[in-house]
Amino acid sequence: MNLTRRDAQRLQAIRQDRLAKLERLRARGIDAYPARAHRTHTTAEALAILVSWPGPSAPLGGEPITLCGRIVLLRVMGKVTFAHIDDGKGRLQIFLSAEPEGLDPQAYQHFKSDVDIGDFIGVEGQLFYTKTGEPTLRVSSWDLLAKSLRPLPEKWHGLRDVETRYRQRYLDLLANPAARGVFETRTRLMSAIRRFLDARGFLEVETPILQPLYGGAAARPFTTHHHVLDQELYLRISDELYLKRLIIGGLEKVYEIGKDFRNEGVSSRNNPEFTQIEAYQAYADYRDMMALVEECFADAAQEVLNSTTISYQGNAIDLAPPWQRIPLQRAIRDSIGIDLQAAPDLESLRREVERGGLEIDIKPNWGRTVEEILKEFVEPRLIQPTFIIDYPLEISPLAKTMREAPQWVERFEFFIGGLECGNAFSELNDPLEQRRRFEEQSRFRAAGDEEAHPLDEDYLRALEYGMPPTGGVGWGIDRMAMLFTDQASVREVILFPHLRTP
């Protein structure tokens, strides 16, 4: 947090004052960090009780209840004190006094002298409405549950520094209810996806994160070393090849939601550690996966947001099926005028790029350059949900070729709000063709393509036992959460995003 010297001195003085209070508590034999707490109601449940009450004219009454929470507002006014406690379910005002029918005078004095904003307390008392109509608990006893040694962030200008919000997410969640809302929505979203797939007969499984050979995507991996086995291992970049092993083993519908890791740049759209879902279905192809995706997104939106229309960065986006389907070649031709049929190799494509005055990074091969064109000139325009279908074979080593055009494969990526959200294939199940593709990828790697797919002998052996026609799809949960919570940066939907060490 970027603080002025004066603010830093104030914060240090507050901490020293609270440490002194902690010592006074301990000197009186009070445990400022007890092991457990008793609670009968949440704040939300307490407020629900008061809904049926007639209002401020109602007398104090009802059975005593016990609440626990963090003090987020504190007003000491001599013989009476008002405070608000927050327990994650809501906030409720509490009232303490040393007047008749209030606290024991000594207990009230200890509250005034020892309790600060940020402390966790337990309070017992009876519910009532104040004269102004404020739902309130009149406290008859209280206990300290955890002493806060630092002030909450609102005290000193909040969290204006974005990097501090990410590095100290606990402060962001304390200070910013909207941030809590984002992560609550993300959790509900993941639950909705699971319910959708479970209802369709998919089995949720787990596959290795540490792998002897990475695969299933085009990416640079993270590497590590197992000391006892003296073996180099990789953090997985995808779940694909292990999930397809399960299809081979007879599990016809499988999915996994988990962490994948790619050793690439950090940006507003990319985090090296990210959450992805992959699903595979026997006797299906990429058309079936399109239907699965659009139905899942619409179903999740309806469940989580009560509508299939979302608002993302100023755009109203309708997730209801069917989504538009556009062949990749047509999408590029319509966007920048390049006909890929007339530029079938890297040199001719380079000439077309130069002729059009386009500024892009020319990749080591034709397929990668086509992918770069798509990323730079097509993707930002795809606001409404769109499947871009039929990709170059050269960059799709795990997908089935199209019968009518064998240099292209049955693959799609889908885009929403200008974001690339996911990828899917009709899965290649010919083990001999798969070997040939892996060997071709090895040549690409030798020519300088660091993201080319490695040759995986164990997967090829599994494939030789036979895999039925299969459709597979994967999409990023982080970007889906961005869409559902209207966040422009992926760091806003990851609780602890990766940041450079300060």
C-alpha positions in Angstrom: 0.0 0.0 0.0 1.5 3.4 -1.0 1.2 5.5 2.2 2.5 8.9 3.0 5.1 9.1 5.9 2.4 10.7 8.1 -0.1 7.9 7.4 2.5 5.3 8.0 3.3 6.9 11.4 -0.4 7.0 12.2 -0.8 3.3 11.4 2.2 2.4 13.5 0.8 4.4 16.4 -2.6 2.6 16.1 -0.9 -0.7 16.1 1.1 0.2 19.2 -2.1 1.3 21.0 -3.8 -1.9 20.2 -0.8 -4.0 21.3 -1.1 -2.1 24.7 -4.7 -3.0 24.9 -3.9 -6.6 24.2 -1.4 -6.6 27.1 -4.0 -5.1 29.4 -6.5 -7.9 28.4 -3.9 -10.6 29.1 -3.0 -9.0 32.4 -6.7 -9.4 33.4 -6.5 -13.1 32.4 -8.6 -12.6 29.2 -7.8 -14.8 26.2 -8.0 -12.4 23.2 -8.0 -15.3 20.8 -10.3 -18.1 22.2 -10.5 -21.4 20.5 -14.2 -21.4 19.8 -17.3 -19.2 20.0 -21.0 -19.8 20.6 -23.5 -18.4 18.1 -27.2 -19.0 17.9 -28.1 -16.8 14.8 -26.4 -15.1 11.9 -27.2 -11.4 11.4 -29.4 -12.4 8.4 -31.4 -14.7 10.6 -31.7 -12.1 13.3 -33.1 -9.6 10.8 -35.5 -12.2 9.6 -36.9 -12.5 13.1 -37.5 -8.7 13.2 -39.4 -8.7 9.9 -42.6 -9.8 11.7 -42.3 -7.3 14.5 -44.6 -4.2 14.4 -41.7 -1.7 14.5 -40.2 0.9 16.8 -43.2 0.9 19.1 -42.7 -2.8 19.9 -41.2 -3.5 23.4 -37.9 -5.2 24.0 -38.7 -9.0 24.1 -38.2 -12.4 22.7 -35.7 -15.0 23.6 -32.1 -13.8 23.9 -29.9 -14.6 20.9 -26.1 -14.7 20.4 -24.4 -13.2 17.3 -20.7 -13.2 16.3 -19.0 -10.9 13.9 -16.4 -8.2 13.1 -17.0 -4.6 14.4 -17.1 -2.4 11.3 -18.6 0.8 12.9 -18.2 2.1 16.4 -19.8 5.1 18.1 -19.0 5.6 21.8 -21.2 8.2 23.5 -20.5 8.2 27.2 -22.8 5.8 28.9 -24.1 4.3 25.6 -22.4 2.8 22.6 -23.7 1.9 19.2 -21.8 -0.5 16.8 -22.3 -2.5 13.7 -21.1 -6.1 13.4 -20.6 -7.9 10.1 -20.6 -11.7 9.9 -20.4 -12.2 6.2 -24.2 -12.7 6.0 -25.0 -9.1 6.7 -24.7 -6.2 9.2 -26.6 -5.5 12.3 -26.5 -2.7 14.8 -25.8 -3.5 18.5 -26.5 -1.3 21.5 -24.5 -1.3 24.7 -25.1 0.7 27.8 -24.3 0.9 31.5 -27.8 2.1 32.3 -30.3 -0.1 34.2 -31.1 -3.3 32.2 -27.9 -2.8 30.4 -24.4 -4.3 30.8 -22.6 -4.6 34.1 -20.8 -1.3 34.5 -17.4 -2.9 34.5 -18.2 -5.0 31.4 -19.3 -1.8 29.7 -16.1 0.0 30.7 -14.0 -2.8 29.4 -15.8 -2.7 26.1 -15.2 1.1 25.8 -11.5 0.8 26.6 -10.5 -2.4 25.0 -12.6 -2.9 21.8 -11.7 -1.4 18.4 -13.1 -1.4 14.9 -11.9 -4.6 13.3 -12.2 -6.8 16.4 -14.3 -9.9 16.4 -16.8 -10.2 19.2 -19.7 -12.3 20.4 -22.7 -10.6 21.8 -25.8 -11.9 23.6 -29.0 -9.9 23.9 -32.5 -9.2 22.8 -33.7 -7.7 19.5 -35.6 -4.5 19.2 -36.1 -1.4 16.9 -34.7 1.9 17.8 -36.9 5.0 17.7 -35.5 5.7 14.2 -36.5 2.2 13.1 -33.1 0.7 13.1 -33.0 -3.1 13.8 -30.8 -3.5 16.8 -29.6 -6.0 19.4 -29.5 -4.7 23.0 -26.4 -6.4 24.4 -26.5 -8.1 27.8 -23.1 -9.7 27.6 -20.2 -9.7 25.3 -16.9 -11.6 24.6 -13.8 -10.8 22.6 -13.2 -13.4 20.0 -10.2 -11.9 18.1 -8.3 -8.7 18.7 -7.4 -6.8 15.5 -4.0 -5.2 15.7 -4.3 -3.2 12.5 -7.1 -0.8 11.5 -9.4 -1.8 8.6 -8.4 -0.2 5.3 -11.2 2.4 5.2 -9.6 4.2 8.1 -6.7 5.4 6.0 -8.1 6.2 2.5 -9.3 2.7 1.7 -7.6 0.6 -1.0 -6.9 3.0 -3.9 -3.8 1.1 -5.0 -4.9 -1.7 -7.4 -1.8 -3.8 -6.8 -2.4 -3.7 -3.0 -6.0 -5.0 -3.6 -4.5 -8.0 -5.4 -1.6 -8.7 -3.0 -3.7 -8.3 0.1 -7.0 -9.6 -1.1 -8.2 -10.1 2.4 -8.2 -6.3 2.8 -10.0 -5.9 -0.5 -12.7 -8.3 0.6 -13.1 -6.4 3.9 -13.3 -3.0 2.3 -15.2 -3.7 -0.8 -18.5 -5.6 -0.7 -18.5 -5.6 -4.5 -15.4 -7.7 -4.5 -17.0 -10.2 -2.3 -19.9 -10.3 -4.6 -17.7 -11.1 -7.6 -16.3 -14.2 -5.9 -19.6 -15.3 -4.6 -20.9 -15.2 -8.2 -17.9 -17.1 -9.4 -18.6 -19.9 -6.8 -22.3 -20.1 -7.8 -21.2 -20.2 -11.4 -19.0 -23.2 -10.9 -21.8 -25.0 -9.0 -24.2 -24.3 -11.9 -21.8 -25.8 -14.4 -21.4 -28.9 -12.3 -25.2 -29.3 -11.9 -25.6 -28.9 -15.7 -23.1 -31.6 -16.6 -24.1 -33.9 -13.8 -27.7 -33.8 -14.9 -26.5 -34.9 -18.4 -24.7 -38.0 -17.2 -21.2 -36.6 -17.0 -18.8 -38.0 -14.4 -16.5 -35.5 -12.6 -13.0 -37.0 -12.3 -9.5 -35.9 -11.3 -6.3 -36.3 -13.4 -2.7 -35.6 -12.5 -1.4 -32.1 -12.1 2.2 -33.3 -12.0 2.9 -35.1 -15.3 5.9 -36.8 -16.7 5.0 -35.3 -20.1 2.8 -32.3 -20.7 0.3 -32.1 -23.6 -3.2 -31.4 -24.8 -2.5 -27.7 -25.8 0.0 -25.5 -27.4 1.8 -23.8 -24.5 5.2 -23.6 -22.7 5.0 -25.6 -19.4 6.4 -25.0 -15.9 8.9 -27.7 -14.9 9.9 -29.1 -11.6 12.0 -31.9 -10.2 11.1 -34.9 -8.1 14.2 -35.4 -5.9 13.5 -39.0 -4.7 12.7 -40.3 -8.2 15.3 -38.0 -9.8 12.7 -37.2 -12.4 11.8 -34.0 -14.3 8.0 -33.3 -14.1 5.7 -30.7 -15.6 2.7 -28.9 -14.3 -0.1 -29.7 -16.6 -1.1 -27.3 -19.3 -4.3 -29.2 -20.1 -6.3 -32.2 -18.8 -7.1 -33.5 -22.3 -4.9 -36.5 -22.9 -5.7 -38.0 -19.5 -9.4 -37.4 -19.9 -9.3 -39.1 -23.3 -7.5 -42.1 -21.7 -10.7 -42.4 -19.5 -12.9 -42.4 -22.6 -10.7 -45.3 -23.9 -11.2 -47.0 -20.6 -15.0 -47.0 -21.0 -16.1 -43.8 -19.1 -18.3 -42.3 -21.8 -18.9 -38.8 -20.4 -16.2 -37.2 -18.2 -15.3 -33.7 -17.1 -12.8 -32.1 -14.8 -12.7 -28.6 -13.3 -9.2 -27.8 -12.1 -6.0 -25.7 -12.2 -3.8 -25.7 -15.3 -0.5 -23.9 -15.7 1.1 -22.2 -18.7 4.5 -20.5 -18.6 3.5 -17.4 -20.5 2.9 -13.7 -20.1 0.7 -12.1 -17.4 -1.9 -9.7 -18.7 -5.4 -8.5 -18.1 -6.6 -11.7 -19.8 -4.0 -14.2 -18.8 -2.7 -15.6 -15.5 -0.1 -18.4 -15.5 -2.2 -20.4 -13.1 -5.9 -20.6 -14.2 -9.0 -22.7 -13.7 -10.3 -24.6 -16.7 -13.1 -27.1 -17.3 -12.7 -29.8 -19.9 -15.4 -32.3 -20.9 -15.3 -35.3 -23.2 -18.2 -37.3 -24.6 -18.1 -40.6 -26.5 -20.1 -40.9 -29.8 -20.1 -37.1 -30.2 -18.3 -34.6 -32.4 -17.6 -30.8 -32.4 -21.2 -30.0 -33.3 -22.4 -31.7 -30.2 -19.9 -29.7 -28.2 -21.2 -26.5 -29.7 -24.7 -27.4 -28.4 -23.2 -28.4 -25.0 -21.4 -25.0 -24.7 -24.2 -22.7 -25.6 -26.7 -24.6 -23.5 -24.4 -24.6 -20.5 -23.7 -20.9 -20.7 -27.3 -20.0 -21.1 -28.3 -22.4 -18.3 -25.7 -21.0 -15.9 -26.6 -17.4 -16.7 -30.3 -18.1 -16.0 -29.4 -19.8 -12.7 -26.8 -17.3 -11.4 -28.1 -14.0 -12.9 -31.8 -14.9 -13.5 -31.4 -14.0 -17.2 -29.7 -15.3 -20.3 -28.7 -11.7 -21.2 -25.5 -10.3 -19.5 -23.9 -6.9 -19.5 -20.2 -6.9 -20.3 -18.2 -3.7 -20.7 -21.2 -1.7 -22.0 -22.5 -4.4 -24.3 -25.7 -6.3 -23.8 -24.9 -9.9 -24.7 -27.5 -12.6 -25.3 -26.3 -16.1 -24.4 -29.5 -17.9 -25.4 -28.9 -20.5 -28.1 -28.3 -20.7 -31.0 -25.0 -18.8 -31.3 -23.7 -17.8 -34.6 -21.2 -20.1 -36.4 -18.6 -18.6 -38.8 -15.9 -20.5 -40.6 -12.4 -19.2 -39.8 -11.6 -18.5 -43.4 -14.7 -16.4 -43.9 -14.1 -14.5 -40.6 -10.6 -13.5 -41.7 -11.7 -12.6 -45.2 -14.6 -10.5 -44.0 -12.4 -8.7 -41.4 -9.2 -7.9 -43.3 -9.8 -9.1 -46.9 -7.2 -11.9 -46.9 -8.3 -15.1 -48.7 -6.5 -18.0 -47.0 -7.1 -20.2 -50.0 -5.0 -17.8 -52.1 -2.3 -17.7 -49.4 -1.8 -21.4 -48.5 1.7 -21.2 -47.2 3.8 -18.9 -44.9 5.5 -16.9 -47.7 2.3 -16.1 -49.6 0.5 -15.2 -46.3 3.4 -13.0 -45.4 3.1 -11.1 -48.7 -0.7 -10.7 -48.1 -0.1 -9.3 -44.7 2.5 -6.8 -46.0 0.3 -5.9 -48.9 -2.5 -5.0 -46.5 -0.2 -3.0 -44.2 -1.1 -5.2 -41.2 1.2 -5.1 -38.2 1.3 -8.5 -36.7 4.0 -10.9 -35.4 4.8 -13.4 -38.2 5.0 -16.8 -36.5 7.4 -19.7 -37.5 4.7 -21.5 -39.6 1.6 -20.7 -41.6 -0.9 -22.0 -39.0 0.5 -20.0 -36.2 0.4 -16.9 -38.3 -3.3 -17.5 -39.2 -3.9 -17.9 -35.5 -2.2 -14.5 -34.9 -4.3 -12.8 -37.5 -7.5 -14.2 -35.9 -6.3 -13.0 -32.5 -5.4 -9.5 -33.6 -8.1 -8.6 -36.2 -11.1 -10.9 -35.6 -11.4 -11.7 -31.9 -11.9 -8.1 -30.7 -15.0 -7.7 -32.9 -16.8 -10.8 -31.7 -19.0 -9.4 -29.0 -22.1 -11.6 -29.3 -21.4 -15.3 -28.7 -19.7 -16.7 -31.8 -18.3 -20.1 -32.7 -15.3 -19.7 -35.2 -15.2 -23.1 -36.8 -12.8 -25.2 -38.9 -9.2 -24.5 -38.2 -5.9 -25.3 -39.9 -4.6 -28.8 -39.4 -1.1 -27.4 -38.8 -2.1 -26.0 -35.4 -4.6 -28.7 -34.4 -2.7 -31.9 -33.9 -5.4 -33.6 -31.8 -8.4 -32.9 -34.0 -10.1 -34.9 -36.8 -9.7 -33.6 -40.3 -12.6 -32.5 -42.4 -13.4 -35.1 -45.1 -14.0 -32.5 -47.8 -11.0 -30.4 -46.9 -8.2 -32.5 -45.2 -6.0 -29.5 -44.6 -8.6 -28.2 -42.1 -9.9 -29.9 -39.0 -13.2 -30.1 -37.1 -12.4 -27.6 -34.4 -13.9 -24.5 -33.0 -13.1 -21.7 -30.6 -15.8 -19.6 -29.1 -15.7 -15.9 -28.4 -17.9 -13.6 -26.2 -17.4 -9.9 -25.5 -14.2 -9.9 -27.5 -12.7 -12.6 -25.4 -11.5 -16.0 -26.5 -13.3 -18.3 -24.1 -12.8 -21.9 -25.1 -11.6 -24.5 -27.6 -13.1 -27.8 -28.9 -12.5 -30.7 -31.4 -13.9 -33.7 -32.9 -11.1 -35.7 -31.3 -8.6 -37.6 -33.5 -8.9 -41.3 -32.6 -6.6 -42.8 -35.4 -3.4 -43.8 -33.5 -1.3 -43.9 -36.7 -2.4 -40.5 -37.8 -1.9 -39.2 -34.3 1.7 -40.4 -34.4 2.3 -38.7 -37.7 0.9 -35.5 -36.3 3.1 -35.6 -33.2 6.1 -36.2 -35.4 5.2 -33.2 -37.5 4.9 -31.1 -34.3 8.5 -32.3 -33.5 9.7 -30.8 -36.7 7.9 -27.5 -35.9 9.6 -27.5 -32.5 13.0 -28.1 -34.2 12.2 -25.1 -36.4 11.7 -22.8 -33.4 8.1 -23.3 -32.3 8.4 -23.7 -28.5 4.7 -24.4 -28.1 4.6 -27.3 -30.5 3.1 -30.5 -29.0 5.5 -33.1 -27.7 5.3 -36.7 -28.8 3.6 -38.8 -26.1 4.3 -42.5 -26.5 2.1 -43.5 -23.6 -0.9 -41.7 -25.0 -0.3 -43.3 -28.4 -0.2 -46.7 -26.8 -3.6 -46.0 -25.1 -5.0 -44.8 -28.4 -4.1 -48.1 -30.0 -6.5 -49.9 -27.8 -9.3 -48.0 -29.5 -11.2 -44.8 -28.7 -14.7 -44.3 -30.0 -15.6 -41.1 -31.9 -15.4 -38.4 -29.3 -16.2 -34.7 -28.9 -14.1 -32.7 -26.4 -14.3 -29.1 -25.2 -12.5 -26.9 -22.7 -13.1 -23.4 -21.5 -11.6 -21.0 -18.9 -13.6 -20.5 -15.8 -11.8 -17.3 -15.1 -12.9 -15.6 -18.4 -16.4 -17.0 -17.9 -16.4 -15.3 -14.5 -15.2 -12.1 -16.1 -18.2 -12.1 -18.4 -20.7 -12.9 -15.6 -19.4 -10.2 -13.3 -18.6 -7.6 -15.9 -14.8 -7.4 -15.1 -12.3 -6.2 -17.7 -9.3 -7.8 -15.9 -8.9 -11.5 -15.0 -7.2 -10.4 -11.8 -10.5 -9.2 -10.5 -12.0 -12.7 -10.6 -8.9 -14.6 -9.2 -8.6 -14.4 -5.5 -4.8 -14.5 -5.5 -3.5 -13.6 -9.0 0.1 -14.0 -9.9 2.1 -10.8 -9.4 5.8 -10.0 -9.7 7.6 -10.2 -6.4 8.0 -6.6 -5.1 
